[in-house]
Amino acid sequence: MIFVYSFKSSFYNIFYDRISSSAVNILLGYSKHEKLFIDETDLLDFKHSLPTLSLSATSIQLLKENYFNTTNLYCQYPKLSIDSKDIWNYLRPVKKKQPECEKMQNWVYTDNGTFRLSQQAVQKYGPINCSYRAILRGKNDFSTLEEPPLFAVVDKMPLVSDFFHAHCRGRDGSVYSNIHSSIKFDADLHMRHKLNSMVKRHLDYNVLMFGFDSVSRMTFMRLLPKTYSFLVFQLGAVVMKGRYTNGYVTQWGEDATSIGTFQMRLLGFRDQPVDHYVRPFLMVAESRRTRKELCFGSITRFKNMLNWIKEFFEMYPPYQPKFSFLLHKQYSHNANNLLPYGDDETLEFLQYMNKRGYLDNTMLVIMTDHGARYSQFRTSYQGKLEERLPFMSIRMPPKFQQQYPRLMRNLRLNSHRLTTPFDIHETFLNLLDFHSHQGEYQSKTNRSYSLLQLIPETRRCEESAVENHWCTCLEWAHISLTSFVIEQFGQAAVHFLNYFVRDVKGKCAQLTLHQILKAHQASIRNKKKQIYQIQFETRPGNGQFELTATYNQSTQTFDIKKKSLSRINKYGGTSACIAHKRPEFREICYCSMNDKMSHHP
C-alpha cells in the first residue's frame, strides 16, 4: 500500500531549484530495516517543498491527528502559515547554495588529530615549509594566546593544540596563511569514562546538539528544506510543535563571540567550561581581516564548524561518551536571508554522521533558540508568534526506539504539547541517571519534565515558568488604540523605560511616546485583572517595542516587568555610549549624543 500526498503551492517554484529531485531521493531513502513514525502534520507543514510525496506503508507509520488527541490540551499551539504571500514580502533568501570562498584549495587540513598538507598543494607548490602557532585560551573568556611558532612542521605531525595558525611558503615563494580547528589527541580524556562511576548509571549514548540562532520552526522548514527532509523522513526525528522557546568528553562553541550566550552582558567563564572549547579560535578568526568573511580560505566557516564536530567524534572511540553542542549565528542572527547557504552542508554533515554509524548511539538534537527578533517580519502577528516558536527536533538512537517503545510514544505525544528548554535539561538528567530508576522517571518540579515522560494535558505557561509575554497559548483580541486603558498603558510603558535607565540618565535621552502601533487584550477569565500587550514607538530614535503587562482594575495600575519587554527593531550603535558598561540598557537607551549629532549643522 502506498500513501500519496499531492500538494499544490504557489511558492513551490521558489524552492524547486534548491530541493529538486535530490530531496525526493532523500525522502524515499529511509532504511528498510527501521520503521519510521511520521507525524502527518510534518507532511502538511512541508507541502510547499514537495508537490507529490509517496510513502511506503511497510516502512512508515503515519501518525494522524487522533494519535495525539490534542482536543483536551489546555495549551493549544497556534496554527501558522508557512507559505503565505505576506511572509515572502519580508524574506529575501540567497539563491546560491553556498558563499563564494577562495578558489585556491587550502594547503593545510587536519585528519584525526594530525597536521596534513594537501597533496594538490604539494604538487603545485612543493616542497612546502610550514610553521605552526598554537592558539590557546587566555586568562578568561575575553583573551587569547598564540604560542611561539614551531618550525619545520611536517605532514602527519600530531597536533599540539585544538587550534592553530599555519604559515607556509612554497618553492616559488607562494605563501599560505590561515587558521585551523581540530581535535588533538589527549590520553587523559580517552581514559575518563573508565575512571568515572557515573558511567554505570547513564545510558551509553552520546549527545549531539546543533543549533541556528534566530530561526523559527517555520523558517527552518522554509530555508533549510533538505535538512528538514532528512531529519524527519530519513532519520525519523520528532519535531516539537508546542515548544516555547559525568564521564563524558565535552565540546561546546558558538560563533559571533561578541554576542556569546555567556559573554554578552556577562563575564563569561573563569575556567574553560568544556574539554574542547572553540571560543579562542573564533575570537582570533573574527579579529582577522579577510576578503571572504564567510570563509576560512577555500571552505566556509560554517563547514569548518561542522568538520570540527566530525573530528570530535572521530577522535574518541565509540564507547567513550561524548557531548557536543554548537550554535551557529553567522547565517541567521542579523537576518535569515543567508540561511539557505547552510542547507546542503548541514544535509551532507548529517548524512556523513549517519553513514559512519555515529548516530547509531547518539541522541541527535537539531534546534534553534528563537525566531527573528529585529526585522519587519517581527512586527506582524505571525512574526511575533514565530519569534516564540523555535525549531526543535529530537532523534533517539534506533536501539533506544526498539527497547523503549513506551518512552518513544511519550516523546511523540509530547511533540504536540507545551514544552520548554527546561524540559530538554530535564531529559538530559533523565538519561544521565537512567538506570537508577526502577519505574518511569519523575521530575522533581512541575516547571520541567523529561520529554520521555508524558507531559500532562493540563500544562499551562504559568506553571512552566513561561511569562505571559512569551506564551503562545494565550488568545489575543484586537483592542482600539484610542481606548483609555491603552493610552494609559502607552504612557506607563514609556515612563517605565525612562525609569529603567535612570542610572545613566545623563547619557540616555529622555524618551517620549510617539505612537502606539498595535494593541491586544488576552482572553482570560479574571474580572479583577486583565492582560494587555502593545507595540509602540518612541522618540528620539524611533525605537519600537512590544510590552505585555497585567492591569489591575481596582487600582488602575499596570504591573510592568523588564522580562516582558521586547525590542522589535534594530538599535545598532544608538546605545554605544553605555553598551560596554551597562549592556542591560542597550535595547532601551538612545544616547543623547546621537540626538545632538543629528541636529548638528
N, C-alpha and C positions, 0 to 999 in steps of 0.2 A: 504494500500500500504506500502511496506517495501523497504527502500533503503538499499542495501547490498554493502558494500565496502570490497573487498578482496585484501589484501596486502601481498606481499612476500618480506621478508627482510633477508639478510644473517646474520643480527645481532639479529633476533628475539629470538634465544635461549639464548642470553646473558641476555635478560630482562624477559624471561618467568618465571624464578624462583621467581622474585620479583613481577611480575604483576599477573600472573596465572589467574585462573577463577574468583578470587575475584574482579579483575578490571573490568571484563565483567559485573559483577553484579553492580558494581559502575556505569558503563556507562549506563546500562539499568534501573537504579533505580531512574530515574528522577520523579518528581512529576507529576501525571496525571492531576493535576489542573492548571499546569503552562506551558505555551507554551515556548519552548526554541528555540532561534535563534542561529544556529551554523554556523560559518564560515567554508566553505568547506576546506580552506587551513589548518585549525586546524586539520582536519582529515588527510589530506595528509602529513602534517608535522609529525603527530604522528603515521605514518604507521608502524614504527619499533616495536611498542609495542603490537599491536593487529593485527593479521593476518586477522581476519574477524570481522566486526562490523555491526550489524543490528540496524537500527534506525526506530522507528515508525513514519510514516508521519503525524499521527494525533496529535502528541505531539511535533514534532520537525520540524522547518522550516530551510532547508538548504540554506545558503546564498552563491550563486555561484559567479564566477568572475565578471559577468556582473552587479551584485548588487553594487559592489564597484566602477566599472568603473574607473580603475586606469590608463587608457591609456594616459590621458592628464595631469597626475601629473608631475610637474617639478622635484620633488624628487622621484625617483624610488628606493625603497629599494632593496638591493642585495638579490639574491636567494642563499640560503646556504643549504648545505647538512647536514642532521642530523646523517647519519649512514655510512659515507664513511670509508673505512679501515684505511685511514691515521689518522683520528681523534682518533681511538681506539689505535693507537700506542702511543698516549700521555696520555691517561686516564687509570688509574688502580683503578677503584672503588671498595670499600669494598663489599664483598658478604653477610656479615651478615646484618640482619635487624636493629640491634642497638648494641652499645657497651656493653661490659660486666660490669655491676655495682656490688655493694656488694650484696651478696646473702641474707644476713640478711635484712629483711624489716625494713625501717626506723621506729623508735619508735614514732616519732613525725610527725604530719602533721597539716595542717590548714584547717579550714572549715568556710567560710563566716565570716571572721574576728575573729575567736576564735582559741585558742590553743587546739589541740586534741592529745590524747595518743592512739596509735594503740592498739586495743583490743588483737591482736595477741601478741604484746609485753607484755601487762599486764598479759595475761595468762601464758606466758613463764617466765617472769622476775619479775612480780609484788609481792608486791606493788612497784611502781616506784616513786622515788623522783627526781624532776627536778628543775633546776634554769634557769632563763631567763635573757639574757643580750640584751638590745635593741641596734641595730646597726643604727647609725644616720650619717647624712652628717656633715662634719666638717665645717670649716670656708670658704672653697672653694671646687672646684671640685677635688682637689688632696689630700684631707684629710678626715678621718672618725673618728667617736667617738663610743665607746662602754660604755654604762651607767653601773653603779654598778649593780650587779646581783640581781634579785628578786628571793627569795627562796619560797619553798612550792607552786610552781605553780601547779594548778590543771586542770584536764580535763575540757574543755569547757570554760576556762577563756577567757574573751575578750582580744584581743591583745592591747598592748600599743604602738606598732610601726609596720611599714610595714615589717621590717626585724629584725631578732633576732638570737642570738646564744643560742641553747638549750644544756644544760649539764645535763644528767640524770644518776642515779645509781639504779640498780635493787636490789632485795632482796639478790641475791647470789654474789653481788659485781660487776656484769657486768656493763660496762659503755657505754653510748651512747653520742656522741658529734657531733653536726652538725649545720650548719646554714640554716635558712629557710626564705623564702619570702612569703608575703601575702598582703592583703589589710585590714588595720584596719578601724573600723567604725569612721567616722568624721561627727558630726552633722552639722557643718557649710557647708561642701561640699554637703551634702544632700539637703540643702536649697538653694544652689547657683542659680539654674535655676529659682527659684521663685523671686529672687531679681534682675535679670538681664533683662533689656529691650530688649537686642539683641535677646532673645528667640522668640519674636513675628515676627522677620524678617527672620529667617532662617528656613529651613526645619527641621522638628523634627526627624532628623536621627543621629545615631552615625556614627563615622568614625573609622574603624579598619584597620590599615596598619601593615603588617608583611613582613619583607624582609630578604633576604640572601645576604651576602657580596660576591663580586667577582664571580658571577654566571651569565652567559649569558642566553639569552632566549632559545637557543638550548640546553645548558647544563641542564637547569631546566627541560626540557622535557626528556632529556636522563636519568637523575639521580633521578628525582622526578616524575616518570610516574604516580603513583597512585594519588598524589596530583594534578597534571596537569589534569588527567582524571576527578576527582571530580569537580574541578573548572569549566572546560569547559562543560562537558557533564551532570553534575548533577546540578550545580548552574547556568550554562549559562553565566559565566564570559566572558567579552570581552577582548581578548588578543591583546595588542597594537603591531602591527608588525613593524611600522616605527619609534619607539621611539629611540631617541638618548640616549644617556643615560642622648567664649563670651557667657558665660553661660555654657560652657562645663566643665566637670570634666576631668582632663587630666592625661595621663600615657605615659611615654617615657623611653626608655633604649636601650642599646647595650652592648654586652659583649666585651671582649678584650679591657679593659678600657685604656690600654697604647696607643692604636691607635684610640681613640674615635674621632668622627667627629668634635667635638668642642674642643678637648683637644690636639690632636697631632698637633704640630706647633702653637697651640693657647692656650689661658689662661683659657678656659672653662667659666663657668657661675659664676658670683659673687653671685647671689641668686639662689636658687633652681628654675629651669625653669618650672616645672610641679608639679601637686599635688602629683603624685606617681612617684618617681624617683629612678630607680634601681641601679644607678651607685655606691653609697656607699656599697651596698650589694655585688656587683660583685667585687669591689676593695678588700673587705675582702676575698671573695671567691678565688680570684686569688693570694692572698698572702699566702693562706694556702697550705701546702704540703699534698697531698693526694695520695693514691696508684692508684686511678682511676680518672685521670684528667678530664674525660668527664662526671663525675657523682657527684651528691650530695647523698652519701650513696647508697641507692638502686634504685634511679631514675636518669635518665640522666639530665644533666644541661639544655639540650635543652627542655626536657619535663617540667622541672621546670619553664622555661621561658613561655611556653605555658600555664601552670597552673596558672601563675601569671595573664595572660590576662583573663582566665576564672574567677578568683576570682574578678577581677576588674569589670567584667560585672555582676557577682552575687551580689556584694556588693551594687550596686546602682540600684534603681528601673527603669523600662522600660522608664518612662517619663523623667528621668534625662539624658540630652545629654552627650555623652561620646566620648572622642577622645583618641585613643590608637595607638602608633607607636613603635614597637620593631624591632630591627635589629640584626640578629644572624650572628656571624662570625666564631665561633669555628670550624664548619664543613667545611668551604669553603674558608677562607681567604688565607691561605698559598697554598692550593691545593684543587681541587674539589673532591678528592677521597673519603673523608668521608661523602660527601653529601647524599648518599643513606641511611645513618643512620637516616636522618630526614624525610624520606618519609612516613613511617607508622604512626609516631607520629603526623606529620602535617595533614595527612588524618583523623586520629582519632579526632584531635582537630577541624577540620572544620566540620566533621560530628556531633560532640557534639554541637558546636555552632549553627549549623543549626537545629538540633533536639530540642534544648532548646528554639528555636524561637528568639535567639539573632540576627540572620541575617535578620529577617523579617523587621527590621527598621534600618539596618546598611549598610553603604557603605563599601564594603569589597575591599581592595586593597592588593593584594599579588604581591610582586615585588622584584627585585634585583637592585643593584646600577650600576654595570658594570660587564663585563666578566673578566676572569682570566687575570692578568696583568704580573705576573712574572713566566712564565713557558715556556717550549719548544714549547708548542702548540701556544703560543703567537707570536712566530717568523714566523709562517706560515701565508699565506694570509687570510685563514678563521679565524685563531686565532685573527688576527688583527681586522677583522670585528666583530667577536663575542665580543671582549672587548668593542666595541662601541654600541652593541645591547643587552642591558639587558632585563630581563623579566618584563613585566608589565601587570597585569590583573585587571580589574575593574568589580565588580558586584554590580549593584544598587539594592535596595530592590524591591521585586515583586510589591509592591503597586506603587512605582515610575514608574516602567516599564509600568504598566497598565494606570496610569494617564497621563503620558507624552511620548506617543509613538514617537512623532517627535524628542524629545531630545534624546531618545534611538537610533533612526535611525542615528542621528548625531554622537553619540558615536561610533556606529558600523562602519560608514563610516570613521570616524577619525582613526579607528584601522589600516587602510592601508595608512595613511598619516603621514607626518613628525610631530612628537610630541617630546616634551622635558619636563624635570622636571618642568620648569616654567609653563607649561600647567596644571600640577597637582595642583600647588599652585593656579593658576587662577581658577581652578574648585572648590577648597575649598572656595575661595572668592565668587564665584557664589552661592554656596549652603548656605553660611552664610548670604547672602543678597538676598535670592531667592525671597521673597515676596515683595521686594521693586521695582521689575522690572515689568512693565506692559506688555512689549513685550519681545523679546528674549534678553538675556544678551549680552552686548557688552563689549569686553575687551578695556582697555584704551590705550594699545600699541600693535604693531604688534609682539612684542617679545613673547607674550604669549596669548593663547586663552583658554577659558574654553572648556573642552572636550565635553561639552554638546551643544556647538555651532559649526557650521560646519567650519572646518579649510579650508582655500582656497586651491584650487588645485595648485595654483602658488607659494605656500610657499617654500622658499629656506632656506638653512642653515644660510646664512649671515644675513637675517632679523630675524632669530630666536635666534641670539646671540650664534650660534654654530660655532666654529672655523673650518677652513678647515681641520685641523689636526684630528678633531673628526667627520667630516661629512662623512656619509656613502652614500650620494647621488652622490659624485664625482666618475667618472670613471677613472681608472688609467691604464696607459700603461707602460710596462717594458721599461727601457732605459739602454743602455750599462754602465757598471760600470766604464769603462775606458774613457768615454766621458769627454771632457774638463770641461763642466759645473758641472758634478757630482764630479769630482776630486776637483774642486774649492769649491763645496758645502761641501765636507768632511772636507777640511781644515778649512773652515769658521765655521763649526759646532764645531770642537774641540777648535778653538780659542774662540768661544762663551762660551763653558763650562768652560774654564780656567778663562775667564774674569768674569764670573758669580760668581765664588767662590774666587775672588781676595781678599776679606776682610779677608779670613783665609788662605792666600797663604802659610804661614809658616807651617800650619798643613796639608794641602791637597797637594798631589803630582801633579806635572805638567803632564797633560795628553797629550798623542800623539795619532795620528790616526794609528791604527793597520791595519784595513781593512774595506772596505765598503762591506756590505753583500748583500744588495738589493737596487735597485733604481727604482723609478717610476715617471712618469710625468702625471699630471692631464689633462684630455681632456677639455679644456676651450677655448672660442673664445676671445682671447686677445693677440694681436701681441706684445704689449709692455711688458706685464708681464706674467710669467708662474709660475705654482705651482709645486714644486718638493718635493718628500719625499724619505728619505733614511733610511736604517738601517745600523748602523756602530758599530764597536768595538774599544775600546780604551785600551791603556796600560799606566801605570800598572793597574792591577786589572781585566782586561778582562770585563769591563763594556760594556753592549750592549744597544744601544739607538735607538729610532726612532724619526725622526725630520721632520717636514713639514715647508716649507718656500716659500715665494714668491720671484721670481727672476726678477729683473728689468733689461731688456736687454739694455736699454740706458746707465745705469750707471754700469752694470755688477756687481751688488751687491745683496746680499740676505738680506731680512728683517726677522731676526730670533727673535722669542719670546719664553720665557720660557714656556708659556702655550701651546706651540705647540711641546713640547718635552716629550717623554715617555721613562722611563727606562723599558726595556723589559726582563731583567733577574734579579735575586735576588742580592741585595747588602749586605744583612745580617748585620754583625757588622763591615764591612770595613770602615764605616764612623763614627764609635763610638766616635772618638776624637772631633767631632763637633755636634754630634746628639742632645745633650741636649740644647746647647746654640744657635745653628744655624740649627734647624731641616729642614729649607727650602733647605739646601745644601746636605741633606743625600743621595739622589739618584745620585748625581754627584761626590761628594768628595770621593777620595780614600786616606785615611790617610797615610801620609808619613811614620809613624811608622810601618805600615803593610809591606811596601816595605823593610824597614831596617830589620824587623824580618825575612822576607823570605830569606834574604841573610846572616843572622847571622850563623856563623859556628857552 
